[in-house]
């Protein structure tokens, strides 16, 4: 699933905990692509985050896989987060 948002923050709070997995230079883009893995033991989900080469305020987040556990964060803390709601909607 791909989510496109406008933000100064690169890593938006989606309710899950992530560990950085790597970084790659993207052709014709001054901003690197960052790779993350879900930090929950045994969960296979990965996400890729990169900024648009045309508009640095646009952040593209791609999720690969399905979480094998519930959200790590308190849902009340992130209930207003649109990205979080979209992740849940698309996971079902």
PDB file of N, CA, C and O in Angstrom:
ATOM      1  N   UNK A   1       0.837  -1.176   0.000  1.00  0.00           N
ATOM      2  CA  UNK A   1       0.000   0.000   0.000  1.00  0.00           C
ATOM      3  C   UNK A   1       0.886   1.245   0.000  1.00  0.00           C
ATOM      4  O   UNK A   1       1.859   1.331   0.749  1.00  0.00           O
ATOM      5  N   UNK A   2       0.539   2.183  -0.834  1.00  0.00           N
ATOM      6  CA  UNK A   2       1.274   3.443  -0.927  1.00  0.00           C
ATOM      7  C   UNK A   2       0.427   4.565  -0.345  1.00  0.00           C
ATOM      8  O   UNK A   2      -0.753   4.703  -0.670  1.00  0.00           O
ATOM      9  N   UNK A   3       1.045   5.363   0.518  1.00  0.00           N
ATOM     10  CA  UNK A   3       0.396   6.527   1.103  1.00  0.00           C
ATOM     11  C   UNK A   3       1.244   7.748   0.793  1.00  0.00           C
ATOM     12  O   UNK A   3       2.452   7.752   1.033  1.00  0.00           O
ATOM     13  N   UNK A   4       0.620   8.768   0.268  1.00  0.00           N
ATOM     14  CA  UNK A   4       1.319  10.008  -0.063  1.00  0.00           C
ATOM     15  C   UNK A   4       0.785  11.088   0.866  1.00  0.00           C
ATOM     16  O   UNK A   4      -0.419  11.340   0.921  1.00  0.00           O
ATOM     17  N   UNK A   5       1.695  11.720   1.592  1.00  0.00           N
ATOM     18  CA  UNK A   5       1.311  12.765   2.540  1.00  0.00           C
ATOM     19  C   UNK A   5       2.210  13.980   2.347  1.00  0.00           C
ATOM     20  O   UNK A   5       3.281  13.891   1.745  1.00  0.00           O
ATOM     21  N   UNK A   6       1.763  15.096   2.859  1.00  0.00           N
ATOM     22  CA  UNK A   6       2.561  16.317   2.830  1.00  0.00           C
ATOM     23  C   UNK A   6       2.985  16.582   4.272  1.00  0.00           C
ATOM     24  O   UNK A   6       2.143  16.802   5.143  1.00  0.00           O
ATOM     25  N   UNK A   7       4.293  16.558   4.519  1.00  0.00           N
ATOM     26  CA  UNK A   7       4.778  16.698   5.887  1.00  0.00           C
ATOM     27  C   UNK A   7       6.243  17.108   5.914  1.00  0.00           C
ATOM     28  O   UNK A   7       7.013  16.787   5.009  1.00  0.00           O
ATOM     29  N   UNK A   8       6.612  17.829   6.978  1.00  0.00           N
ATOM     30  CA  UNK A   8       8.026  18.120   7.217  1.00  0.00           C
ATOM     31  C   UNK A   8       8.706  16.930   7.880  1.00  0.00           C
ATOM     32  O   UNK A   8       9.921  16.761   7.783  1.00  0.00           O
ATOM     33  N   UNK A   9       7.902  16.104   8.559  1.00  0.00           N
ATOM     34  CA  UNK A   9       8.410  14.896   9.214  1.00  0.00           C
ATOM     35  C   UNK A   9       8.530  13.800   8.167  1.00  0.00           C
ATOM     36  O   UNK A   9       7.659  13.656   7.309  1.00  0.00           O
ATOM     37  N   UNK A  10       9.591  13.039   8.238  1.00  0.00           N
ATOM     38  CA  UNK A  10       9.733  11.946   7.282  1.00  0.00           C
ATOM     39  C   UNK A  10       9.015  10.690   7.759  1.00  0.00           C
ATOM     40  O   UNK A  10       8.326  10.031   6.980  1.00  0.00           O
ATOM     41  N   UNK A  11       9.176  10.361   9.030  1.00  0.00           N
ATOM     42  CA  UNK A  11       8.558   9.158   9.576  1.00  0.00           C
ATOM     43  C   UNK A  11       7.342   9.584  10.389  1.00  0.00           C
ATOM     44  O   UNK A  11       7.475  10.156  11.471  1.00  0.00           O
ATOM     45  N   UNK A  12       6.154   9.298   9.857  1.00  0.00           N
ATOM     46  CA  UNK A  12       4.915   9.658  10.520  1.00  0.00           C
ATOM     47  C   UNK A  12       4.491   8.552  11.475  1.00  0.00           C
ATOM     48  O   UNK A  12       4.771   7.376  11.239  1.00  0.00           O
ATOM     49  N   UNK A  13       3.818   8.932  12.548  1.00  0.00           N
ATOM     50  CA  UNK A  13       3.371   7.968  13.548  1.00  0.00           C
ATOM     51  C   UNK A  13       2.184   7.181  13.009  1.00  0.00           C
ATOM     52  O   UNK A  13       1.101   7.735  12.822  1.00  0.00           O
ATOM     53  N   UNK A  14       2.385   5.889  12.760  1.00  0.00           N
ATOM     54  CA  UNK A  14       1.301   5.036  12.283  1.00  0.00           C
ATOM     55  C   UNK A  14       0.864   4.035  13.352  1.00  0.00           C
ATOM     56  O   UNK A  14       0.041   3.156  13.093  1.00  0.00           O
ATOM     57  N   UNK A  15       1.425   4.177  14.561  1.00  0.00           N
ATOM     58  CA  UNK A  15       1.036   3.315  15.672  1.00  0.00           C
ATOM     59  C   UNK A  15       1.924   2.101  15.858  1.00  0.00           C
ATOM     60  O   UNK A  15       1.809   1.412  16.872  1.00  0.00           O
ATOM     61  N   UNK A  16       2.802   1.821  14.915  1.00  0.00           N
ATOM     62  CA  UNK A  16       3.700   0.668  15.017  1.00  0.00           C
ATOM     63  C   UNK A  16       5.118   1.147  15.311  1.00  0.00           C
ATOM     64  O   UNK A  16       5.459   2.304  15.063  1.00  0.00           O
ATOM     65  N   UNK A  17       5.926   0.257  15.833  1.00  0.00           N
ATOM     66  CA  UNK A  17       7.324   0.579  16.113  1.00  0.00           C
ATOM     67  C   UNK A  17       8.182  -0.019  15.009  1.00  0.00           C
ATOM     68  O   UNK A  17       7.971  -1.152  14.575  1.00  0.00           O
ATOM     69  N   UNK A  18       9.153   0.769  14.565  1.00  0.00           N
ATOM     70  CA  UNK A  18       9.986   0.383  13.425  1.00  0.00           C
ATOM     71  C   UNK A  18      11.461   0.498  13.762  1.00  0.00           C
ATOM     72  O   UNK A  18      11.861   1.305  14.601  1.00  0.00           O
ATOM     73  N   UNK A  19      12.257  -0.314  13.103  1.00  0.00           N
ATOM     74  CA  UNK A  19      13.712  -0.164  13.201  1.00  0.00           C
ATOM     75  C   UNK A  19      14.243   0.073  11.792  1.00  0.00           C
ATOM     76  O   UNK A  19      13.797  -0.540  10.821  1.00  0.00           O
ATOM     77  N   UNK A  20      15.196   0.968  11.716  1.00  0.00           N
ATOM     78  CA  UNK A  20      15.755   1.296  10.407  1.00  0.00           C
ATOM     79  C   UNK A  20      16.512   0.092   9.864  1.00  0.00           C
ATOM     80  O   UNK A  20      17.297  -0.541  10.571  1.00  0.00           O
ATOM     81  N   UNK A  21      16.264  -0.209   8.608  1.00  0.00           N
ATOM     82  CA  UNK A  21      16.831  -1.397   7.974  1.00  0.00           C
ATOM     83  C   UNK A  21      17.888  -1.044   6.934  1.00  0.00           C
ATOM     84  O   UNK A  21      18.730  -1.873   6.589  1.00  0.00           O
ATOM     85  N   UNK A  22      17.840   0.186   6.438  1.00  0.00           N
ATOM     86  CA  UNK A  22      18.825   0.586   5.443  1.00  0.00           C
ATOM     87  C   UNK A  22      18.411   1.854   4.723  1.00  0.00           C
ATOM     88  O   UNK A  22      17.362   2.436   4.997  1.00  0.00           O
ATOM     89  N   UNK A  23      19.259   2.264   3.799  1.00  0.00           N
ATOM     90  CA  UNK A  23      19.029   3.483   3.040  1.00  0.00           C
ATOM     91  C   UNK A  23      19.636   3.286   1.657  1.00  0.00           C
ATOM     92  O   UNK A  23      20.686   2.661   1.509  1.00  0.00           O
ATOM     93  N   UNK A  24      18.960   3.827   0.652  1.00  0.00           N
ATOM     94  CA  UNK A  24      19.438   3.654  -0.714  1.00  0.00           C
ATOM     95  C   UNK A  24      19.304   4.960  -1.470  1.00  0.00           C
ATOM     96  O   UNK A  24      18.309   5.668  -1.321  1.00  0.00           O
ATOM     97  N   UNK A  25      20.292   5.280  -2.274  1.00  0.00           N
ATOM     98  CA  UNK A  25      20.232   6.437  -3.143  1.00  0.00           C
ATOM     99  C   UNK A  25      19.302   6.105  -4.302  1.00  0.00           C
ATOM    100  O   UNK A  25      19.391   5.030  -4.896  1.00  0.00           O
ATOM    101  N   UNK A  26      18.411   7.038  -4.616  1.00  0.00           N
ATOM    102  CA  UNK A  26      17.438   6.823  -5.683  1.00  0.00           C
ATOM    103  C   UNK A  26      17.847   7.657  -6.884  1.00  0.00           C
ATOM    104  O   UNK A  26      18.147   8.843  -6.752  1.00  0.00           O
ATOM    105  N   UNK A  27      17.857   7.041  -8.046  1.00  0.00           N
ATOM    106  CA  UNK A  27      18.264   7.728  -9.270  1.00  0.00           C
ATOM    107  C   UNK A  27      17.396   8.964  -9.513  1.00  0.00           C
ATOM    108  O   UNK A  27      16.171   8.907  -9.413  1.00  0.00           O
ATOM    109  N   UNK A  28      18.044  10.064  -9.827  1.00  0.00           N
ATOM    110  CA  UNK A  28      17.394  11.340 -10.129  1.00  0.00           C
ATOM    111  C   UNK A  28      16.556  11.892  -8.980  1.00  0.00           C
ATOM    112  O   UNK A  28      15.599  12.632  -9.209  1.00  0.00           O
ATOM    113  N   UNK A  29      16.913  11.534  -7.740  1.00  0.00           N
ATOM    114  CA  UNK A  29      16.228  12.067  -6.566  1.00  0.00           C
ATOM    115  C   UNK A  29      17.300  12.416  -5.528  1.00  0.00           C
ATOM    116  O   UNK A  29      18.072  11.543  -5.131  1.00  0.00           O
ATOM    117  N   UNK A  30      17.360  13.676  -5.081  1.00  0.00           N
ATOM    118  CA  UNK A  30      18.375  14.049  -4.099  1.00  0.00           C
ATOM    119  C   UNK A  30      18.108  13.477  -2.707  1.00  0.00           C
ATOM    120  O   UNK A  30      18.971  13.548  -1.832  1.00  0.00           O
ATOM    121  N   UNK A  31      16.924  12.914  -2.500  1.00  0.00           N
ATOM    122  CA  UNK A  31      16.556  12.364  -1.195  1.00  0.00           C
ATOM    123  C   UNK A  31      16.654  10.839  -1.228  1.00  0.00           C
ATOM    124  O   UNK A  31      16.137  10.205  -2.148  1.00  0.00           O
ATOM    125  N   UNK A  32      17.306  10.252  -0.239  1.00  0.00           N
ATOM    126  CA  UNK A  32      17.437   8.794  -0.229  1.00  0.00           C
ATOM    127  C   UNK A  32      16.125   8.105   0.156  1.00  0.00           C
ATOM    128  O   UNK A  32      15.253   8.711   0.779  1.00  0.00           O
ATOM    129  N   UNK A  33      15.999   6.845  -0.221  1.00  0.00           N
ATOM    130  CA  UNK A  33      14.872   6.015   0.204  1.00  0.00           C
ATOM    131  C   UNK A  33      15.318   5.311   1.484  1.00  0.00           C
ATOM    132  O   UNK A  33      16.412   4.751   1.543  1.00  0.00           O
ATOM    133  N   UNK A  34      14.466   5.345   2.505  1.00  0.00           N
ATOM    134  CA  UNK A  34      14.776   4.711   3.780  1.00  0.00           C
ATOM    135  C   UNK A  34      13.912   3.468   3.960  1.00  0.00           C
ATOM    136  O   UNK A  34      12.721   3.468   3.648  1.00  0.00           O
ATOM    137  N   UNK A  35      14.538   2.409   4.471  1.00  0.00           N
ATOM    138  CA  UNK A  35      13.859   1.136   4.660  1.00  0.00           C
ATOM    139  C   UNK A  35      13.724   0.846   6.152  1.00  0.00           C
ATOM    140  O   UNK A  35      14.658   1.057   6.925  1.00  0.00           O
ATOM    141  N   UNK A  36      12.548   0.359   6.544  1.00  0.00           N
ATOM    142  CA  UNK A  36      12.267   0.026   7.938  1.00  0.00           C
ATOM    143  C   UNK A  36      11.613  -1.346   8.019  1.00  0.00           C
ATOM    144  O   UNK A  36      10.916  -1.775   7.100  1.00  0.00           O
ATOM    145  N   UNK A  37      11.851  -2.028   9.140  1.00  0.00           N
ATOM    146  CA  UNK A  37      11.175  -3.287   9.442  1.00  0.00           C
ATOM    147  C   UNK A  37      10.414  -3.105  10.741  1.00  0.00           C
ATOM    148  O   UNK A  37      10.860  -2.399  11.645  1.00  0.00           O
ATOM    149  N   UNK A  38       9.256  -3.755  10.823  1.00  0.00           N
ATOM    150  CA  UNK A  38       8.499  -3.709  12.064  1.00  0.00           C
ATOM    151  C   UNK A  38       9.351  -4.347  13.155  1.00  0.00           C
ATOM    152  O   UNK A  38       9.955  -5.398  12.943  1.00  0.00           O
ATOM    153  N   UNK A  39       9.397  -3.711  14.319  1.00  0.00           N
ATOM    154  CA  UNK A  39      10.269  -4.202  15.390  1.00  0.00           C
ATOM    155  C   UNK A  39       9.614  -5.287  16.244  1.00  0.00           C
ATOM    156  O   UNK A  39      10.259  -5.833  17.139  1.00  0.00           O
ATOM    157  N   UNK A  40       8.341  -5.611  15.983  1.00  0.00           N
ATOM    158  CA  UNK A  40       7.666  -6.669  16.740  1.00  0.00           C
ATOM    159  C   UNK A  40       8.237  -8.024  16.304  1.00  0.00           C
ATOM    160  O   UNK A  40       8.322  -8.305  15.109  1.00  0.00           O
ATOM    161  N   UNK A  41       8.618  -8.844  17.252  1.00  0.00           N
ATOM    162  CA  UNK A  41       9.261 -10.128  16.955  1.00  0.00           C
ATOM    163  C   UNK A  41       8.403 -10.978  16.018  1.00  0.00           C
ATOM    164  O   UNK A  41       7.237 -11.258  16.299  1.00  0.00           O
ATOM    165  N   UNK A  42       8.999 -11.377  14.914  1.00  0.00           N
ATOM    166  CA  UNK A  42       8.345 -12.254  13.958  1.00  0.00           C
ATOM    167  C   UNK A  42       7.433 -11.569  12.952  1.00  0.00           C
ATOM    168  O   UNK A  42       6.909 -12.233  12.058  1.00  0.00           O
ATOM    169  N   UNK A  43       7.229 -10.277  13.069  1.00  0.00           N
ATOM    170  CA  UNK A  43       6.352  -9.556  12.140  1.00  0.00           C
ATOM    171  C   UNK A  43       7.137  -9.264  10.853  1.00  0.00           C
ATOM    172  O   UNK A  43       8.234  -8.708  10.917  1.00  0.00           O
ATOM    173  N   UNK A  44       6.592  -9.630   9.694  1.00  0.00           N
ATOM    174  CA  UNK A  44       7.324  -9.487   8.436  1.00  0.00           C
ATOM    175  C   UNK A  44       7.176  -8.142   7.725  1.00  0.00           C
ATOM    176  O   UNK A  44       7.757  -7.956   6.656  1.00  0.00           O
ATOM    177  N   UNK A  45       6.418  -7.203   8.285  1.00  0.00           N
ATOM    178  CA  UNK A  45       6.098  -5.966   7.562  1.00  0.00           C
ATOM    179  C   UNK A  45       7.320  -5.065   7.411  1.00  0.00           C
ATOM    180  O   UNK A  45       8.121  -4.895   8.330  1.00  0.00           O
ATOM    181  N   UNK A  46       7.425  -4.501   6.222  1.00  0.00           N
ATOM    182  CA  UNK A  46       8.473  -3.534   5.918  1.00  0.00           C
ATOM    183  C   UNK A  46       7.805  -2.272   5.391  1.00  0.00           C
ATOM    184  O   UNK A  46       6.703  -2.321   4.846  1.00  0.00           O
ATOM    185  N   UNK A  47       8.483  -1.141   5.559  1.00  0.00           N
ATOM    186  CA  UNK A  47       8.003   0.078   4.918  1.00  0.00           C
ATOM    187  C   UNK A  47       9.175   0.811   4.300  1.00  0.00           C
ATOM    188  O   UNK A  47      10.298   0.762   4.802  1.00  0.00           O
ATOM    189  N   UNK A  48       8.896   1.487   3.208  1.00  0.00           N
ATOM    190  CA  UNK A  48       9.871   2.275   2.475  1.00  0.00           C
ATOM    191  C   UNK A  48       9.373   3.711   2.504  1.00  0.00           C
ATOM    192  O   UNK A  48       8.193   3.973   2.268  1.00  0.00           O
ATOM    193  N   UNK A  49      10.261   4.624   2.790  1.00  0.00           N
ATOM    194  CA  UNK A  49       9.884   6.038   2.855  1.00  0.00           C
ATOM    195  C   UNK A  49      10.843   6.845   1.990  1.00  0.00           C
ATOM    196  O   UNK A  49      12.063   6.712   2.091  1.00  0.00           O
ATOM    197  N   UNK A  50      10.258   7.691   1.130  1.00  0.00           N
ATOM    198  CA  UNK A  50      11.094   8.606   0.357  1.00  0.00           C
ATOM    199  C   UNK A  50      10.336   9.889   0.066  1.00  0.00           C
ATOM    200  O   UNK A  50       9.107   9.907   0.000  1.00  0.00           O
ATOM    201  N   UNK A  51      11.091  10.950  -0.105  1.00  0.00           N
ATOM    202  CA  UNK A  51      10.517  12.248  -0.453  1.00  0.00           C
ATOM    203  C   UNK A  51      10.448  12.360  -1.966  1.00  0.00           C
ATOM    204  O   UNK A  51      11.248  11.767  -2.690  1.00  0.00           O
ATOM    205  N   UNK A  52       9.484  13.128  -2.421  1.00  0.00           N
ATOM    206  CA  UNK A  52       9.342  13.379  -3.850  1.00  0.00           C
ATOM    207  C   UNK A  52      10.528  14.198  -4.345  1.00  0.00           C
ATOM    208  O   UNK A  52      10.980  15.121  -3.667  1.00  0.00           O
ATOM    209  N   UNK A  53      11.019  13.863  -5.506  1.00  0.00           N
ATOM    210  CA  UNK A  53      12.128  14.633  -6.083  1.00  0.00           C
ATOM    211  C   UNK A  53      11.650  15.987  -6.607  1.00  0.00           C
ATOM    212  O   UNK A  53      12.459  16.888  -6.829  1.00  0.00           O
ATOM    213  N   UNK A  54      10.323  16.133  -6.806  1.00  0.00           N
ATOM    214  CA  UNK A  54       9.761  17.377  -7.339  1.00  0.00           C
ATOM    215  C   UNK A  54       9.251  18.318  -6.258  1.00  0.00           C
ATOM    216  O   UNK A  54       9.172  19.529  -6.465  1.00  0.00           O
ATOM    217  N   UNK A  55       8.900  17.749  -5.088  1.00  0.00           N
ATOM    218  CA  UNK A  55       8.345  18.560  -3.996  1.00  0.00           C
ATOM    219  C   UNK A  55       8.783  17.919  -2.675  1.00  0.00           C
ATOM    220  O   UNK A  55       8.244  16.886  -2.277  1.00  0.00           O
ATOM    221  N   UNK A  56       9.746  18.525  -2.005  1.00  0.00           N
ATOM    222  CA  UNK A  56      10.319  17.931  -0.798  1.00  0.00           C
ATOM    223  C   UNK A  56       9.340  17.835   0.370  1.00  0.00           C
ATOM    224  O   UNK A  56       9.635  17.175   1.367  1.00  0.00           O
ATOM    225  N   UNK A  57       8.179  18.484   0.262  1.00  0.00           N
ATOM    226  CA  UNK A  57       7.195  18.381   1.342  1.00  0.00           C
ATOM    227  C   UNK A  57       6.319  17.133   1.187  1.00  0.00           C
ATOM    228  O   UNK A  57       5.533  16.813   2.078  1.00  0.00           O
ATOM    229  N   UNK A  58       6.453  16.434   0.064  1.00  0.00           N
ATOM    230  CA  UNK A  58       5.664  15.225  -0.187  1.00  0.00           C
ATOM    231  C   UNK A  58       6.466  14.002   0.233  1.00  0.00           C
ATOM    232  O   UNK A  58       7.585  13.777  -0.228  1.00  0.00           O
ATOM    233  N   UNK A  59       5.856  13.210   1.131  1.00  0.00           N
ATOM    234  CA  UNK A  59       6.483  11.987   1.625  1.00  0.00           C
ATOM    235  C   UNK A  59       5.671  10.797   1.132  1.00  0.00           C
ATOM    236  O   UNK A  59       4.455  10.749   1.316  1.00  0.00           O
ATOM    237  N   UNK A  60       6.348   9.840   0.507  1.00  0.00           N
ATOM    238  CA  UNK A  60       5.694   8.630   0.010  1.00  0.00           C
ATOM    239  C   UNK A  60       6.096   7.466   0.902  1.00  0.00           C
ATOM    240  O   UNK A  60       7.280   7.165   1.053  1.00  0.00           O
ATOM    241  N   UNK A  61       5.104   6.818   1.490  1.00  0.00           N
ATOM    242  CA  UNK A  61       5.344   5.688   2.387  1.00  0.00           C
ATOM    243  C   UNK A  61       4.685   4.455   1.785  1.00  0.00           C
ATOM    244  O   UNK A  61       3.482   4.452   1.524  1.00  0.00           O
ATOM    245  N   UNK A  62       5.480   3.404   1.563  1.00  0.00           N
ATOM    246  CA  UNK A  62       4.972   2.158   1.015  1.00  0.00           C
ATOM    247  C   UNK A  62       5.108   1.065   2.056  1.00  0.00           C
ATOM    248  O   UNK A  62       6.184   0.857   2.617  1.00  0.00           O
ATOM    249  N   UNK A  63       4.006   0.367   2.310  1.00  0.00           N
ATOM    250  CA  UNK A  63       3.996  -0.757   3.252  1.00  0.00           C
ATOM    251  C   UNK A  63       3.969  -2.057   2.475  1.00  0.00           C
ATOM    252  O   UNK A  63       3.243  -2.185   1.490  1.00  0.00           O
ATOM    253  N   UNK A  64       4.768  -3.030   2.922  1.00  0.00           N
ATOM    254  CA  UNK A  64       4.788  -4.357   2.312  1.00  0.00           C
ATOM    255  C   UNK A  64       4.525  -5.389   3.397  1.00  0.00           C
ATOM    256  O   UNK A  64       5.282  -5.494   4.362  1.00  0.00           O
ATOM    257  N   UNK A  65       3.448  -6.151   3.234  1.00  0.00           N
ATOM    258  CA  UNK A  65       3.124  -7.195   4.192  1.00  0.00           C
ATOM    259  C   UNK A  65       1.980  -6.821   5.100  1.00  0.00           C
ATOM    260  O   UNK A  65       1.435  -5.720   5.018  1.00  0.00           O
ATOM    261  N   UNK A  66       1.616  -7.757   5.979  1.00  0.00           N
ATOM    262  CA  UNK A  66       0.530  -7.573   6.932  1.00  0.00           C
ATOM    263  C   UNK A  66       1.068  -7.836   8.335  1.00  0.00           C
ATOM    264  O   UNK A  66       1.729  -8.846   8.579  1.00  0.00           O
ATOM    265  N   UNK A  67       0.779  -6.922   9.246  1.00  0.00           N
ATOM    266  CA  UNK A  67       1.238  -7.069  10.629  1.00  0.00           C
ATOM    267  C   UNK A  67       0.615  -8.321  11.261  1.00  0.00           C
ATOM    268  O   UNK A  67      -0.553  -8.626  11.021  1.00  0.00           O
ATOM    269  N   UNK A  68       1.389  -9.029  12.057  1.00  0.00           N
ATOM    270  CA  UNK A  68       0.925 -10.241  12.735  1.00  0.00           C
ATOM    271  C   UNK A  68       0.545  -9.956  14.181  1.00  0.00           C
ATOM    272  O   UNK A  68       0.436 -10.874  14.994  1.00  0.00           O
ATOM    273  N   UNK A  69       0.345  -8.676  14.498  1.00  0.00           N
ATOM    274  CA  UNK A  69       0.064  -8.259  15.874  1.00  0.00           C
ATOM    275  C   UNK A  69      -0.754  -6.983  15.849  1.00  0.00           C
ATOM    276  O   UNK A  69      -0.951  -6.372  14.798  1.00  0.00           O
ATOM    277  N   UNK A  70      -1.222  -6.593  17.011  1.00  0.00           N
ATOM    278  CA  UNK A  70      -1.990  -5.348  17.125  1.00  0.00           C
ATOM    279  C   UNK A  70      -1.053  -4.149  17.138  1.00  0.00           C
ATOM    280  O   UNK A  70       0.166  -4.289  17.238  1.00  0.00           O
ATOM    281  N   UNK A  71      -1.648  -2.977  17.036  1.00  0.00           N
ATOM    282  CA  UNK A  71      -0.893  -1.721  17.063  1.00  0.00           C
ATOM    283  C   UNK A  71      -0.129  -1.610  18.378  1.00  0.00           C
ATOM    284  O   UNK A  71      -0.655  -1.957  19.436  1.00  0.00           O
ATOM    285  N   UNK A  72       1.112  -1.126  18.311  1.00  0.00           N
ATOM    286  CA  UNK A  72       1.963  -0.987  19.493  1.00  0.00           C
ATOM    287  C   UNK A  72       1.589   0.209  20.347  1.00  0.00           C
ATOM    288  O   UNK A  72       1.685   0.145  21.573  1.00  0.00           O
ATOM    289  N   UNK A  73       1.164   1.299  19.721  1.00  0.00           N
ATOM    290  CA  UNK A  73       0.883   2.549  20.439  1.00  0.00           C
ATOM    291  C   UNK A  73      -0.539   2.553  20.985  1.00  0.00           C
ATOM    292  O   UNK A  73      -1.394   1.785  20.543  1.00  0.00           O
ATOM    293  N   UNK A  74      -0.768   3.422  21.943  1.00  0.00           N
ATOM    294  CA  UNK A  74      -2.097   3.632  22.490  1.00  0.00           C
ATOM    295  C   UNK A  74      -2.948   4.291  21.407  1.00  0.00           C
ATOM    296  O   UNK A  74      -2.621   5.390  20.958  1.00  0.00           O
ATOM    297  N   UNK A  75      -4.046   3.636  20.973  1.00  0.00           N
ATOM    298  CA  UNK A  75      -4.871   4.212  19.900  1.00  0.00           C
ATOM    299  C   UNK A  75      -5.376   5.620  20.195  1.00  0.00           C
ATOM    300  O   UNK A  75      -5.607   6.394  19.266  1.00  0.00           O
ATOM    301  N   UNK A  76      -5.552   5.967  21.467  1.00  0.00           N
ATOM    302  CA  UNK A  76      -6.008   7.315  21.805  1.00  0.00           C
ATOM    303  C   UNK A  76      -4.966   8.370  21.457  1.00  0.00           C
ATOM    304  O   UNK A  76      -5.312   9.517  21.177  1.00  0.00           O
ATOM    305  N   UNK A  77      -3.688   7.986  21.474  1.00  0.00           N
ATOM    306  CA  UNK A  77      -2.621   8.939  21.172  1.00  0.00           C
ATOM    307  C   UNK A  77      -2.542   9.257  19.686  1.00  0.00           C
ATOM    308  O   UNK A  77      -2.081  10.330  19.296  1.00  0.00           O
ATOM    309  N   UNK A  78      -2.993   8.326  18.863  1.00  0.00           N
ATOM    310  CA  UNK A  78      -2.840   8.516  17.422  1.00  0.00           C
ATOM    311  C   UNK A  78      -4.166   8.493  16.671  1.00  0.00           C
ATOM    312  O   UNK A  78      -4.185   8.375  15.445  1.00  0.00           O
ATOM    313  N   UNK A  79      -5.267   8.603  17.394  1.00  0.00           N
ATOM    314  CA  UNK A  79      -6.590   8.522  16.767  1.00  0.00           C
ATOM    315  C   UNK A  79      -6.796   9.585  15.704  1.00  0.00           C
ATOM    316  O   UNK A  79      -7.514   9.346  14.732  1.00  0.00           O
ATOM    317  N   UNK A  80      -6.192  10.740  15.859  1.00  0.00           N
ATOM    318  CA  UNK A  80      -6.365  11.821  14.895  1.00  0.00           C
ATOM    319  C   UNK A  80      -5.452  11.679  13.682  1.00  0.00           C
ATOM    320  O   UNK A  80      -5.543  12.474  12.747  1.00  0.00           O
ATOM    321  N   UNK A  81      -4.592  10.700  13.684  1.00  0.00           N
ATOM    322  CA  UNK A  81      -3.619  10.523  12.610  1.00  0.00           C
ATOM    323  C   UNK A  81      -4.288   9.879  11.393  1.00  0.00           C
ATOM    324  O   UNK A  81      -4.667   8.709  11.446  1.00  0.00           O
ATOM    325  N   UNK A  82      -4.432  10.621  10.316  1.00  0.00           N
ATOM    326  CA  UNK A  82      -5.080  10.124   9.104  1.00  0.00           C
ATOM    327  C   UNK A  82      -4.349   8.927   8.532  1.00  0.00           C
ATOM    328  O   UNK A  82      -4.985   7.979   8.072  1.00  0.00           O
ATOM    329  N   UNK A  83      -3.031   8.950   8.550  1.00  0.00           N
ATOM    330  CA  UNK A  83      -2.255   7.835   8.013  1.00  0.00           C
ATOM    331  C   UNK A  83      -2.592   6.561   8.764  1.00  0.00           C
ATOM    332  O   UNK A  83      -2.746   5.509   8.144  1.00  0.00           O
ATOM    333  N   UNK A  84      -2.711   6.627  10.079  1.00  0.00           N
ATOM    334  CA  UNK A  84      -3.046   5.467  10.893  1.00  0.00           C
ATOM    335  C   UNK A  84      -4.397   4.899  10.488  1.00  0.00           C
ATOM    336  O   UNK A  84      -4.540   3.685  10.347  1.00  0.00           O
ATOM    337  N   UNK A  85      -5.390   5.765  10.298  1.00  0.00           N
ATOM    338  CA  UNK A  85      -6.719   5.296   9.905  1.00  0.00           C
ATOM    339  C   UNK A  85      -6.671   4.649   8.528  1.00  0.00           C
ATOM    340  O   UNK A  85      -7.341   3.642   8.302  1.00  0.00           O
ATOM    341  N   UNK A  86      -5.898   5.201   7.610  1.00  0.00           N
ATOM    342  CA  UNK A  86      -5.787   4.630   6.274  1.00  0.00           C
ATOM    343  C   UNK A  86      -5.110   3.261   6.318  1.00  0.00           C
ATOM    344  O   UNK A  86      -5.513   2.353   5.591  1.00  0.00           O
ATOM    345  N   UNK A  87      -4.086   3.101   7.158  1.00  0.00           N
ATOM    346  CA  UNK A  87      -3.397   1.819   7.276  1.00  0.00           C
ATOM    347  C   UNK A  87      -4.372   0.766   7.764  1.00  0.00           C
ATOM    348  O   UNK A  87      -4.415  -0.336   7.219  1.00  0.00           O
ATOM    349  N   UNK A  88      -5.162   1.092   8.791  1.00  0.00           N
ATOM    350  CA  UNK A  88      -6.124   0.128   9.316  1.00  0.00           C
ATOM    351  C   UNK A  88      -7.191  -0.208   8.277  1.00  0.00           C
ATOM    352  O   UNK A  88      -7.560  -1.372   8.117  1.00  0.00           O
ATOM    353  N   UNK A  89      -7.681   0.795   7.580  1.00  0.00           N
ATOM    354  CA  UNK A  89      -8.734   0.574   6.590  1.00  0.00           C
ATOM    355  C   UNK A  89      -8.236  -0.339   5.479  1.00  0.00           C
ATOM    356  O   UNK A  89      -8.955  -1.239   5.045  1.00  0.00           O
ATOM    357  N   UNK A  90      -7.028  -0.117   5.021  1.00  0.00           N
ATOM    358  CA  UNK A  90      -6.477  -0.895   3.911  1.00  0.00           C
ATOM    359  C   UNK A  90      -5.981  -2.268   4.335  1.00  0.00           C
ATOM    360  O   UNK A  90      -5.801  -3.145   3.490  1.00  0.00           O
ATOM    361  N   UNK A  91      -5.758  -2.469   5.619  1.00  0.00           N
ATOM    362  CA  UNK A  91      -5.294  -3.776   6.103  1.00  0.00           C
ATOM    363  C   UNK A  91      -6.433  -4.782   6.182  1.00  0.00           C
ATOM    364  O   UNK A  91      -6.196  -5.990   6.192  1.00  0.00           O
ATOM    365  N   UNK A  92      -7.660  -4.292   6.238  1.00  0.00           N
ATOM    366  CA  UNK A  92      -8.819  -5.201   6.359  1.00  0.00           C
ATOM    367  C   UNK A  92      -9.319  -5.676   5.021  1.00  0.00           C
ATOM    368  O   UNK A  92     -10.282  -6.440   4.957  1.00  0.00           O
TER     369      UNK A  92
END
